[in-house]
Amino acid sequence: MSVLGEYYSFRKIFRDLQKYITVGLKLYQARRTDTDAKFKDLFENLDSLLGPLETQQIKIGERAAEFDFILSDGTRVKANGYRSLLSTLSSLLLQLHQILLKVTKERSSMFFLPGDHISNLTAYCRALEGMNKILENAAVLMDASAQGQLFGEGEVSERLRGIVCSEYIARDVFYGRCLGFQYPSSTRPVIKMLAVAMASYERWYKADKDNPLRQLMHSLWKGNKYLQNPTQMGLKLDDLTLMSSVYFVKAFWSIMEQDVVKAAMGAAMTLISHSVEISHSLEIPAKNIVMEGTKGKVTLTPPFSEQLGYRPIPLLFISNKWRDGQNRGYSSKKQPQPAASGLIVHIHGGGFVAQSPRSHEFYLRTWSQELKTPVVSIDYSLSPEAPFPRPVEECTMAYAWILQNLTLLGTTGEHIVLVGDSAGGNLAVTTAMKILEYGLRLPDRIVTVYATFNLTSAASPSRFLSLFDPILPIGVLLNCMQAYSDVAPSNEEVQRRRDLRNRVLRAKGVYIPDPNVKNVASPSVPRKNPEKERTEAPATDSDESIKKVPPSRPPPPSLAHSSSTQPLLAAADADDDEEEEENRSEDVVVSNGGGGGGSNGVVEEGDRLITVDLSDDSPGTSESGESETRLTEDTTPGTGPETEMVDFVGRQKKPLKKRPVLTHQGTASLLYCCREPEEQDRLPPAEIEKMTCELVKALGSLEGNKNPYMSPGLAPDDMLRGLPPVHIIGTTLDPLLDDSVDMARRLQSLGQPVTLNVVENIPHGFLCFKSAGSDQDLEAGQRLCIEYIKQGLGITSNGHP
């Protein structure tokens, strides 16, 4: 879609949302019940959020195209972090549109659950506010960046890190009720399953492992609770993914490596994956490898560390057919197939800290079967026990051993393709750089998939996605980078970071409930007991007038809906100018529909964390000074027959006191009870700034990660020249997207053959999602990888070399 087309698409989204918000404000303007008051306050807040969001969207949209990558043939790859931020904003607004549609059109249905809708609207209000902060910071980065420069450095990067650390961006709703909003509906169940698993796994991780069955049952029970209570799950994931230790991340991502899971996966592999004749482990002994290269004799020494010592390097070897030279592991009368002409060398992902080739065996089997080529996957040592440079050295050693043992692997080695996903993509490029330095035979192609090429803490627009990405959250991303650079924090340091951040937030008036406390009630703006005041309030003239009115039954919900709601919804579809004129001139008296007949069920049980109780004693006024509850020029609630307050059995009810419409900044629910700090938490601005700097410092610096073999995107030109053709595959929703775009631009500037393809609407790690279900976008990403590997192997369209 062109930039102009994107602008008009957003314009339509904002216009449609404004229509439904206008309808909602009219429907709930009477504030007859607590439920109506809550809906009204939420619609007011939504109304105040749309303007700033649209301003930021237009500002970023005007320059987003400047950061696209342009191929050598002039084709523009319309993908970068700024476009991704706008795409996620669009998804969030469309999800909100669906909720508003239900609230306004299904209000009188007997199945309408006001409490659930209030919880959802509150969550999306807070999500929009968080998204607005993210876009504001992205705009700051854009203003400080030259054309095409995606990564900010120096003061800009440090400033943005401070903002991220010291501001509350409602990550809990992004991991709770808004979980996976940016992904297609077919992908969300998988995302939700992973989120529930991570939230439940913490108990297993911290518990005594002597009774695994008991812990498993408890984890399953907790998982069920999180499914029923997304708010609590969001709080838990916010805490886990922002300030957890790398050892927790390592343990969770390595679940597939546990013996019980391995046995189950082995059985499943034979049933649902592609059948291959060979799939077993090999081991490279910890011995010197001597080879002849273009620069003379090269001796590679196995890496050594005090913690691991010398270690054999394991490999996973997969071959679709038994071929000449391969060791099948058992005798057979069947004759082996001729050696293949190609070989795929794979380096797995996992943030340098987790997983193994077995975690990726599903798609490796697919590659071997479809391409009729053996696959070797390197099982390098993991951080933090084996930080940089050991993984690079092991991958280089393994590649050199492979070159010496092509016959054993059943291939002539005519074509070799080096493939890496995520952290493995980084290792694939750095391994090729090492091979180039030694003068050994290079692979014919390098294929990287959602890889990271810049391991510094430099800010980029796509990395803002990690503030709400459920696959690669910001805390996890930082932990993996620090572990690989051998500066992984201890548990005590992690706790210190958490305490510092909470002190900064409390000093700003943000009070976050503890996710480990059961049924935490949401803090609210300090006020007197409104229920007690309501019952003890002296009778007013309006009260007396109501007592004299004979009790009568209100109209049925369907009639109330047809008389008031339908004209409003019809008006929402009218021309914009006509609608604005109607909104200015029309006085509407709205009956309370069946869904808004009381305050019961406003908040689901166990989900009290996001209640919206904004009642106050002071009367609210509009900008013009008139009462916010005014319906017509001469009519106020409770003073006329049309607005008589009665329940559904004809009993008269006292009118509610007039409530103020709180300003955007003063709304308690949107920022988890953002209010005036308690006396003991109060700090002067200079002290808050000092603590923020201390927090940024405590998070650690990654400036040492500029080593070219750690961050190949920052390598000197002469270390990148001479690399084989590189095919880079990214995804629009990946926090590491800018790494791929920046690396492609860097290689192209050096005259290196490079291609960049970005797949839309799929998450980081999509290769491992392939087996979770059928999805067109996931299938497109998988097929794209196979196509590039096929080109590197020299396989033509008819399937032959």
C-alpha positions in Angstrom: 0.0 0.0 0.0 1.3 3.5 -0.8 2.1 6.0 1.8 -0.9 8.1 0.6 -3.1 5.0 0.7 -2.0 4.3 4.3 -2.8 7.9 5.3 -6.4 7.6 4.0 -6.7 4.2 5.6 -5.8 5.6 9.0 -8.1 8.6 8.4 -11.0 6.3 7.9 -10.2 4.3 11.0 -10.0 7.4 13.2 -13.2 8.7 11.6 -15.1 5.5 12.3 -13.9 5.3 15.9 -15.0 8.9 16.4 -18.5 8.0 15.2 -18.9 5.2 17.6 -17.4 7.2 20.5 -19.9 10.0 19.7 -22.7 7.4 19.8 -21.4 6.0 23.1 -21.3 9.4 24.7 -24.9 10.0 23.8 -26.0 6.5 24.9 -24.5 6.9 28.3 -24.7 10.6 28.9 -27.5 10.3 31.5 -25.2 8.4 33.9 -28.2 6.8 35.5 -26.3 3.9 37.1 -22.7 3.1 38.1 -22.4 1.1 34.9 -23.5 4.1 32.7 -21.1 6.3 34.6 -18.2 4.0 34.0 -19.0 3.7 30.2 -19.4 7.4 30.0 -16.0 8.0 31.6 -14.3 5.5 29.3 -15.8 7.0 26.2 -14.6 10.4 27.4 -11.1 9.1 27.8 -11.2 7.4 24.4 -12.3 10.7 22.9 -9.3 12.5 24.4 -6.8 9.8 23.2 -7.7 9.8 19.5 -6.4 13.3 18.8 -2.8 12.8 20.1 -2.6 9.4 18.5 -3.6 10.7 15.1 -1.1 13.5 15.4 1.7 11.1 16.1 0.5 8.7 13.3 0.6 11.5 10.7 4.0 12.7 11.9 5.6 9.3 11.7 3.7 8.4 8.5 5.1 11.4 6.6 8.7 10.2 6.9 8.4 6.4 7.3 9.1 5.7 3.6 12.5 7.4 4.0 13.8 4.4 5.9 12.8 1.7 3.4 15.4 -0.5 1.8 15.6 -0.2 -2.0 17.0 -3.2 -3.9 19.6 -2.8 -6.7 16.8 -3.1 -9.3 14.9 -0.2 -7.8 12.3 -2.2 -6.0 11.3 -0.7 -2.7 11.0 -3.0 0.3 8.3 -1.3 2.3 9.4 -2.4 5.7 11.1 -0.7 8.7 10.4 -0.2 12.4 8.4 3.0 11.8 6.0 1.2 9.4 5.7 -1.6 11.9 4.7 0.7 14.7 2.0 2.2 12.5 0.9 -1.3 11.5 0.5 -2.3 15.2 -1.4 1.0 15.9 -3.8 0.1 13.1 -4.3 -3.4 14.6 -5.0 -1.9 18.0 -7.5 0.6 16.6 -9.3 -2.1 14.6 -9.6 -4.3 17.7 -11.0 -1.3 19.6 -13.4 -0.7 16.8 -14.9 -4.2 17.2 -15.4 -3.7 20.9 -17.1 -0.3 20.4 -19.3 -1.9 17.8 -20.5 -4.5 20.3 -21.0 -1.9 23.1 -23.1 0.4 21.0 -25.1 -2.1 18.9 -25.6 -5.0 21.3 -26.3 -2.9 24.4 -29.8 -4.0 24.9 -29.2 -7.7 24.2 -29.9 -10.1 27.1 -26.4 -11.5 26.5 -24.7 -8.1 26.9 -22.2 -8.3 29.7 -21.4 -4.8 30.8 -18.6 -5.8 33.2 -16.7 -7.6 30.6 -17.0 -4.7 28.1 -15.9 -2.2 30.8 -12.9 -4.3 31.5 -12.0 -4.5 27.8 -12.6 -0.8 27.2 -10.4 0.1 30.2 -7.7 -2.2 28.9 -7.8 -0.6 25.4 -7.8 2.9 26.9 -4.6 2.1 28.7 -3.1 0.3 25.7 -3.8 3.4 23.5 -2.2 5.6 26.1 0.9 3.4 26.2 1.0 3.3 22.4 0.9 7.1 22.3 3.9 7.2 24.5 5.8 4.7 22.3 4.9 6.7 19.2 6.1 10.0 20.9 9.4 8.4 21.7 9.7 7.0 18.2 9.1 10.4 16.8 11.9 11.8 18.9 14.2 9.1 17.5 13.0 9.9 13.9 13.7 13.7 14.4 17.3 12.9 15.6 18.0 10.5 12.8 19.4 11.1 9.3 17.5 9.8 6.3 17.6 6.1 6.3 19.4 5.8 9.7 17.3 3.4 11.9 19.6 3.1 15.0 20.1 6.0 17.3 23.2 6.3 19.3 24.7 8.4 22.1 22.5 10.8 24.0 19.3 9.9 22.0 19.7 6.2 22.8 20.4 6.9 26.5 17.5 9.3 26.7 15.1 6.7 25.2 16.4 4.0 27.5 15.7 6.3 30.5 12.1 7.0 29.2 11.5 3.3 28.8 12.8 2.5 32.2 11.1 5.2 34.1 7.7 5.5 32.4 4.8 3.1 32.8 3.5 1.9 29.4 0.8 -0.4 30.5 2.6 -3.5 29.4 0.3 -5.6 31.6 -2.7 -4.9 29.3 -0.6 -5.8 26.2 0.2 -9.1 27.9 -3.4 -9.5 29.3 -6.6 -8.5 27.6 -4.9 -7.1 24.5 -2.5 -10.0 24.1 -1.6 -10.7 20.5 -3.7 -7.9 19.1 -1.1 -7.3 16.4 -1.3 -10.8 15.0 -3.9 -12.5 12.8 -6.7 -14.4 14.5 -5.2 -17.7 13.4 -1.9 -16.9 15.3 -3.4 -15.6 18.5 -4.3 -19.0 20.1 -0.7 -20.1 19.8 0.5 -16.7 21.3 -2.0 -17.1 24.2 -0.9 -20.7 24.8 2.7 -19.5 25.1 1.8 -16.6 27.4 -0.2 -18.9 29.8 2.7 -21.4 29.8 5.2 -18.7 30.7 3.0 -17.2 33.5 2.4 -20.7 34.9 6.0 -21.9 34.6 7.4 -19.5 37.2 5.9 -21.6 40.0 7.6 -24.7 38.5 10.9 -22.9 38.1 11.0 -21.7 41.7 9.5 -24.8 43.3 11.2 -27.9 44.7 11.8 -30.3 41.9 11.5 -33.4 44.1 7.8 -33.8 43.4 7.5 -33.0 39.6 4.0 -34.4 39.3 2.7 -32.2 42.0 4.3 -29.1 40.4 3.0 -30.1 37.0 -0.6 -30.3 38.3 -0.1 -26.9 40.1 1.2 -25.3 36.9 -1.8 -26.7 34.9 -4.2 -25.3 37.6 -2.5 -21.9 37.5 -2.7 -22.0 33.7 -6.4 -22.4 33.9 -6.7 -19.5 36.3 -4.7 -17.3 33.9 -7.0 -18.3 31.1 -10.0 -17.1 33.1 -8.2 -14.0 34.4 -6.2 -12.3 31.7 -5.6 -9.2 33.8 -3.7 -11.3 36.4 -1.8 -13.0 33.6 -0.8 -9.6 32.2 0.5 -8.5 35.5 2.5 -11.6 35.9 4.0 -11.5 32.4 4.8 -7.8 32.8 6.8 -8.6 35.9 8.5 -11.7 34.4 9.5 -10.3 31.1 10.8 -7.0 32.3 12.9 -7.8 35.3 13.4 -11.6 35.3 16.8 -13.3 35.4 18.3 -14.8 32.3 18.2 -18.2 34.0 14.4 -18.1 34.1 14.3 -17.3 30.3 16.8 -20.0 29.6 14.8 -22.6 31.6 11.5 -21.7 30.0 12.9 -21.6 26.4 14.5 -25.0 27.1 11.4 -26.8 28.1 11.6 -28.8 24.9 15.0 -30.1 26.0 13.7 -31.8 29.1 13.8 -35.6 29.0 10.1 -36.2 29.4 9.3 -33.6 26.7 12.0 -35.0 24.4 10.5 -38.5 24.6 7.0 -37.1 23.8 8.4 -35.0 20.9 10.3 -38.0 19.5 7.1 -40.0 19.4 5.2 -37.1 17.8 8.0 -36.5 15.3 7.4 -39.9 13.7 3.7 -39.2 13.4 3.3 -35.6 12.2 6.7 -34.5 10.7 8.2 -35.4 7.4 9.7 -38.9 7.4 13.5 -39.1 7.0 15.7 -42.2 7.0 18.5 -40.7 9.1 18.2 -38.4 12.1 20.9 -38.9 14.8 23.5 -37.0 16.7 27.2 -36.7 15.8 30.1 -35.4 17.8 33.1 -33.4 16.8 36.0 -34.3 19.2 37.8 -31.5 21.0 41.0 -31.7 18.8 42.9 -29.4 16.6 41.7 -29.1 13.0 44.4 -28.4 10.4 43.3 -27.3 6.9 44.8 -25.8 3.8 43.3 -22.4 2.9 44.0 -19.7 0.4 46.3 -18.0 2.9 48.2 -21.2 3.7 47.9 -23.8 6.5 45.3 -23.0 9.1 45.1 -24.6 12.6 41.9 -24.3 14.5 42.1 -25.0 18.2 39.0 -26.1 20.2 37.7 -23.4 22.5 38.4 -23.7 26.2 36.9 -22.0 29.3 37.3 -22.6 33.0 33.7 -23.3 33.5 33.2 -25.8 30.6 36.8 -26.8 29.7 37.2 -28.5 26.4 33.9 -29.8 25.1 33.0 -31.9 22.0 30.7 -30.1 19.7 27.4 -32.0 19.1 25.7 -32.0 15.7 22.3 -33.1 14.6 22.5 -34.9 11.3 19.3 -35.4 9.1 19.1 -37.0 5.7 16.0 -37.7 3.8 17.7 -40.8 2.3 20.5 -43.1 3.3 23.3 -42.1 1.0 26.8 -43.3 0.1 29.3 -42.6 3.0 26.6 -42.1 5.6 26.5 -44.3 8.8 23.0 -45.5 9.1 23.5 -47.0 12.5 22.3 -50.5 11.6 22.8 -53.0 8.8 20.5 -53.2 5.9 20.2 -55.1 2.6 19.0 -51.9 1.0 21.5 -50.1 -1.2 22.3 -46.5 -0.3 21.4 -43.6 -2.7 24.2 -41.7 -4.4 25.8 -38.8 -2.5 23.9 -35.5 -2.7 25.4 -32.6 -4.5 24.5 -30.1 -1.7 24.5 -29.7 2.0 22.6 -27.4 4.4 24.5 -26.2 7.5 22.1 -24.9 10.1 22.7 -22.8 13.2 19.7 -22.6 15.6 18.3 -19.6 17.4 17.3 -19.2 21.0 18.8 -15.9 22.1 22.3 -17.4 22.5 21.0 -18.9 25.8 18.6 -21.7 25.0 17.3 -24.4 22.7 19.2 -26.9 20.5 18.9 -28.4 17.0 16.2 -30.8 18.4 14.0 -27.8 19.1 14.1 -27.0 15.4 13.9 -30.6 14.1 10.4 -30.2 12.6 11.3 -27.7 9.9 14.8 -29.2 9.4 13.2 -32.5 8.4 10.9 -30.6 6.0 13.9 -28.9 4.4 15.8 -32.2 4.0 12.8 -34.0 2.5 11.6 -31.3 0.2 15.1 -30.4 -1.0 16.4 -34.0 -1.0 19.5 -32.7 0.8 21.3 -33.6 4.0 21.1 -31.1 6.9 23.7 -30.6 9.6 22.7 -28.4 12.6 25.4 -27.2 15.0 24.7 -27.5 18.8 26.9 -24.8 20.1 27.5 -24.0 23.8 25.0 -21.6 25.3 25.4 -18.5 27.4 25.7 -17.4 30.1 27.9 -20.4 30.9 29.6 -20.1 27.5 29.5 -16.4 26.4 31.1 -14.7 23.4 33.4 -15.7 21.7 32.9 -19.4 22.4 29.8 -19.9 20.2 31.5 -18.2 17.2 34.6 -20.4 17.7 32.6 -23.6 18.0 30.5 -22.8 14.9 33.7 -22.1 13.0 35.3 -25.3 14.2 32.1 -27.3 13.3 32.0 -25.7 9.8 35.7 -26.6 9.2 35.1 -30.2 10.4 32.1 -30.4 8.0 34.4 -29.3 5.1 36.8 -32.1 6.0 34.0 -34.8 6.3 31.7 -34.2 3.4 31.9 -37.8 2.3 30.8 -39.0 5.8 27.8 -36.7 5.5 26.7 -38.2 2.1 27.4 -35.2 0.0 29.9 -34.0 -2.6 29.8 -30.5 -1.2 29.3 -28.9 -4.6 26.8 -26.5 -3.0 26.8 -25.5 0.7 24.2 -23.2 2.2 24.7 -21.7 5.6 21.3 -20.9 7.3 20.7 -19.3 10.7 17.5 -18.1 12.5 17.5 -15.4 15.2 20.7 -15.7 17.2 21.7 -18.4 14.7 21.5 -15.8 11.9 24.1 -13.7 13.7 26.3 -16.7 14.1 25.9 -17.7 10.5 27.3 -14.3 9.3 30.1 -14.1 11.9 31.1 -17.7 11.2 31.4 -16.8 7.5 33.4 -13.7 8.5 35.8 -16.1 10.4 36.0 -18.5 7.5 36.8 -15.6 5.2 39.5 -14.4 7.5 41.1 -17.9 7.5 40.9 -18.2 3.8 38.8 -21.4 3.9 36.1 -22.3 1.5 33.0 -20.1 2.0 29.4 -21.3 1.8 27.7 -20.6 -1.5 24.9 -18.7 0.1 24.0 -17.4 3.6 20.3 -17.3 4.6 19.3 -15.4 7.8 15.8 -15.5 9.2 14.7 -12.8 11.7 18.3 -12.4 12.8 20.0 -9.9 15.1 23.1 -8.0 13.8 23.4 -5.3 16.4 23.8 -6.4 20.0 24.3 -2.9 21.4 21.6 -1.1 23.4 21.1 1.4 20.5 17.5 2.4 20.1 15.6 1.7 16.9 11.8 2.0 16.0 11.3 -1.8 15.7 12.9 -2.4 19.1 10.0 -0.3 20.5 7.9 -3.3 19.6 9.6 -5.3 22.3 7.7 -3.1 24.8 4.6 -5.2 24.0 5.8 -8.1 22.0 4.9 -11.4 23.7 7.6 -13.4 21.9 10.6 -11.2 22.4 9.9 -8.7 25.3 12.3 -6.0 26.1 13.6 -7.6 29.3 14.2 -10.9 27.6 16.0 -9.2 24.7 18.2 -7.3 27.1 18.9 -10.4 29.2 20.0 -12.4 26.2 22.3 -9.7 24.9 23.9 -9.3 28.3 24.3 -13.0 28.8 26.1 -13.3 25.5 28.4 -10.5 26.3 29.2 -12.1 29.7 27.6 -9.4 31.8 24.5 -11.3 32.9 23.1 -9.8 36.1 22.7 -11.9 39.3 19.4 -12.5 40.9 20.3 -9.8 43.5 21.0 -7.3 40.7 17.7 -8.1 39.0 15.9 -7.4 42.3 17.8 -4.2 42.7 16.7 -3.1 39.3 13.1 -3.9 40.1 13.2 -2.0 43.4 14.7 1.1 41.6 12.1 1.1 38.9 9.2 0.7 41.4 10.6 3.6 43.5 10.8 5.8 40.4 7.2 4.9 39.4 5.8 5.4 42.9 7.5 8.9 43.0 5.6 9.7 39.8 2.3 8.4 41.4 2.1 5.1 39.5 1.2 2.3 41.9 1.4 -1.2 40.3 -0.2 -4.1 42.2 1.9 -7.1 43.1 1.0 -9.9 40.6 1.7 -12.5 43.3 -1.0 -11.2 45.6 -4.3 -13.0 45.1 -7.3 -10.8 44.2 -5.6 -7.5 44.6 -8.1 -4.7 44.6 -7.4 -1.9 42.3 -6.3 1.3 44.1 -8.4 4.3 43.3 -8.4 8.0 43.7 -8.6 8.7 47.5 -12.2 9.7 48.3 -14.9 9.4 50.8 -17.3 6.5 50.8 -19.7 7.4 48.0 -22.3 4.7 48.9 -22.5 5.9 52.5 -22.9 9.5 51.3 -25.5 8.4 48.8 -27.7 6.7 51.4 -27.2 9.4 54.0 -27.6 12.4 51.7 -30.5 14.7 52.6 -33.5 14.7 50.3 -33.4 17.3 47.7 -36.3 19.0 45.8 -35.7 16.6 42.9 -36.0 13.7 45.4 -39.3 15.0 46.6 -40.6 15.4 43.0 -39.6 11.8 42.3 -41.5 10.5 45.3 -44.7 12.2 44.1 -44.5 10.5 40.7 -46.6 7.2 40.6 -44.4 4.2 40.0 -44.5 2.9 36.5 -42.6 0.2 34.6 -39.9 1.4 32.1 -40.2 0.4 28.5 -38.8 -3.0 27.6 -35.2 -3.0 26.6 -36.0 -3.7 23.0 -38.2 -0.7 22.8 -35.7 1.5 24.6 -33.1 0.3 22.1 -35.2 0.9 19.1 -36.3 4.4 20.2 -32.9 5.7 21.1 -30.0 3.5 19.9 -31.1 2.8 16.3 -31.3 6.5 15.2 -27.8 7.1 16.7 -26.4 4.1 14.9 -28.0 5.2 11.7 -26.6 8.6 12.1 -23.1 7.1 12.5 -23.3 5.9 9.0 -24.3 9.3 7.6 -22.1 11.9 6.0 -19.5 13.4 8.3 -20.7 17.0 8.0 -24.4 16.1 8.4 -23.5 14.0 11.5 -21.6 16.8 13.1 -24.6 19.1 12.6 -27.0 16.5 14.1 -24.7 16.0 17.1 -24.7 19.8 17.7 -28.5 20.2 17.5 -30.0 17.0 18.7 -30.9 16.5 22.3 -31.3 12.8 23.0 -32.8 11.2 26.1 -31.5 7.7 26.3 -33.2 5.0 28.3 -31.0 2.5 30.1 -31.0 -0.6 28.1 -31.1 -4.2 29.3 -27.3 -4.4 29.5 -26.9 -1.3 31.6 -29.6 -1.9 34.1 -27.4 -2.0 37.2 -24.0 -2.0 38.6 -23.9 -5.7 39.4 -21.4 -7.6 37.3 -19.4 -4.5 36.4 -16.2 -6.3 37.1 -15.6 -10.0 36.8 -14.7 -11.9 39.9 -11.0 -11.9 40.4 -10.5 -9.2 37.9 -10.8 -6.2 40.2 -7.5 -4.8 39.1 -8.9 -2.6 36.3 -12.2 -1.4 37.8 -13.2 2.1 36.8 -14.7 3.8 39.8 -14.5 7.5 39.1 -17.3 8.7 41.4 -16.6 12.0 43.3 -18.5 14.4 45.4 -18.0 17.5 43.3 -20.3 18.2 40.4 -18.8 17.9 36.9 -18.9 20.6 34.4 -18.2 20.8 30.7 -15.9 23.3 29.0 -18.8 25.7 28.8 -19.5 25.4 32.5 -22.8 23.5 32.1 -23.5 20.3 33.9 -22.1 17.2 32.2 -25.3 15.3 33.0 -27.5 17.8 31.2 -29.9 16.2 28.7 -31.9 19.1 27.4 -31.9 22.8 28.1 -34.5 22.5 30.9 -34.2 18.8 31.9 -31.8 17.1 34.3 -31.8 13.5 35.4 -34.5 12.8 37.9 -36.6 15.9 37.3 -39.0 14.8 34.5 -41.1 11.9 33.6 -38.9 11.0 30.6 -35.9 10.4 32.8 -37.7 9.0 35.8 -35.4 6.7 37.7 -37.1 3.4 38.5 -35.9 -0.2 38.5 -37.5 -3.1 36.5 -40.1 -3.9 39.1 -41.4 -0.3 39.3 -39.6 0.8 42.5 -38.4 4.3 42.5 -34.6 4.8 42.8 -32.7 7.8 44.1 -30.9 9.6 41.4 -27.1 9.3 41.5 -25.1 12.3 42.3 -23.6 14.1 39.4 -20.1 12.8 38.6 -17.2 14.7 37.1 -15.7 13.7 33.8 -12.1 13.4 34.9 -9.5 14.7 32.5 -7.2 12.4 30.6 -4.4 12.9 33.0 -6.6 12.5 36.0 -8.2 9.2 35.2 -7.3 6.7 37.9 -7.9 3.6 35.9 -5.7 4.3 32.8 -2.3 4.3 34.5 -3.0 1.8 37.3 -4.2 4.4 39.7 -2.0 7.2 38.6 -2.5 9.7 41.4 -0.7 12.1 43.7 2.2 10.2 45.3 1.9 9.2 48.9 3.9 11.3 51.3 6.5 8.7 51.9 7.0 8.2 48.2 7.3 11.9 47.3 10.6 12.9 45.7 11.8 16.2 44.1 12.2 16.1 40.3 16.0 16.3 40.6 16.0 13.2 42.8 13.7 11.3 40.4 16.0 12.2 37.5 19.0 11.0 39.6 17.3 7.7 40.3 16.3 7.3 36.7 20.0 7.7 35.7 20.9 5.2 38.4 18.4 2.7 37.0 19.7 3.1 33.4 23.2 2.5 34.8 22.0 -0.6 36.7 20.6 -2.0 33.5 24.1 -2.2 32.2 25.8 -0.9 29.1 26.2 -3.0 26.0 28.7 -0.7 24.3 31.3 -3.5 24.5 29.1 -5.4 22.1 30.5 -3.4 19.2 33.0 -6.2 18.5 32.5 -7.1 14.8 32.2 -10.8 15.6 29.4 -10.0 18.0 27.6 -7.2 16.0 28.4 -7.9 12.4 26.2 -5.0 11.4 28.9 -2.7 12.9 31.9 -4.6 11.4 34.5 -2.7 9.3 34.0 -2.7 5.6 36.9 -4.9 4.8 35.5 -7.7 7.1 32.2 -7.8 5.1 33.6 -7.5 1.6 34.0 -10.9 0.1 31.1 -12.6 1.8 28.9 -14.8 -0.3 25.5 -13.7 -1.4 23.3 -13.1 1.7 19.5 -13.6 1.7 17.9 -11.8 4.6 14.3 -12.6 5.7 12.5 -10.6 8.4 9.0 -10.0 9.6 7.1 -6.8 10.0 6.1 -7.6 13.7 9.6 -8.6 14.8 11.5 -6.3 17.3 14.7 -7.2 15.4 13.3 -6.1 12.0 15.6 -3.0 11.8 18.6 -5.2 12.3 17.7 -7.0 9.0 17.0 -3.7 7.1 20.2 -2.0 8.4 22.3 -5.0 7.6 20.9 -5.3 4.1 21.6 -1.6 3.5 25.1 -1.9 4.8 26.0 -4.9 2.6 24.4 -3.2 -0.4 26.6 0.0 0.2 29.7 -2.3 -0.1 28.6 -3.8 -3.4 27.8 -7.1 -1.8 25.1 -9.3 -3.3 22.1 -9.1 -0.9 18.4 -9.5 -0.9 15.8 -8.5 1.7 12.3 -10.0 2.0 10.0 -9.1 4.8 6.9 -11.2 5.5 3.9 -9.5 7.0 1.8 -10.4 10.1 3.9 -13.2 11.6 5.9 -13.2 14.8 9.6 -13.6 15.5 10.4 -17.3 15.6 7.8 -18.2 12.9 9.8 -21.2 11.7 9.0 -23.0 15.0 5.3 -22.0 14.7 5.0 -23.8 11.4 3.8 -27.0 13.0 1.3 -25.3 15.3 -1.3 -24.8 12.7 -2.0 -23.9 9.1 -1.7 -20.2 8.4 -1.1 -18.5 5.0 1.4 -16.0 6.3 3.3 -18.6 8.2 3.3 -20.8 5.2 4.6 -17.9 3.0 7.5 -17.4 5.4 8.4 -21.1 5.4 8.2 -21.3 1.6 10.4 -18.3 1.2 13.1 -19.9 3.3 13.0 -23.0 1.3 13.1 -21.0 -2.0 16.3 -19.2 -1.0 17.9 -22.4 0.2 16.9 -24.0 -3.1 18.6 -21.2 -5.0 21.8 -21.7 -3.0 21.8 -25.4 -3.7 21.5 -24.8 -7.4 18.1 -26.6 -7.6 16.1 -25.7 -10.6 12.3 -25.5 -10.8 12.1 -29.2 -11.9 13.8 -30.2 -8.6 17.2 -31.2 -10.0 20.6 -29.5 -9.7 
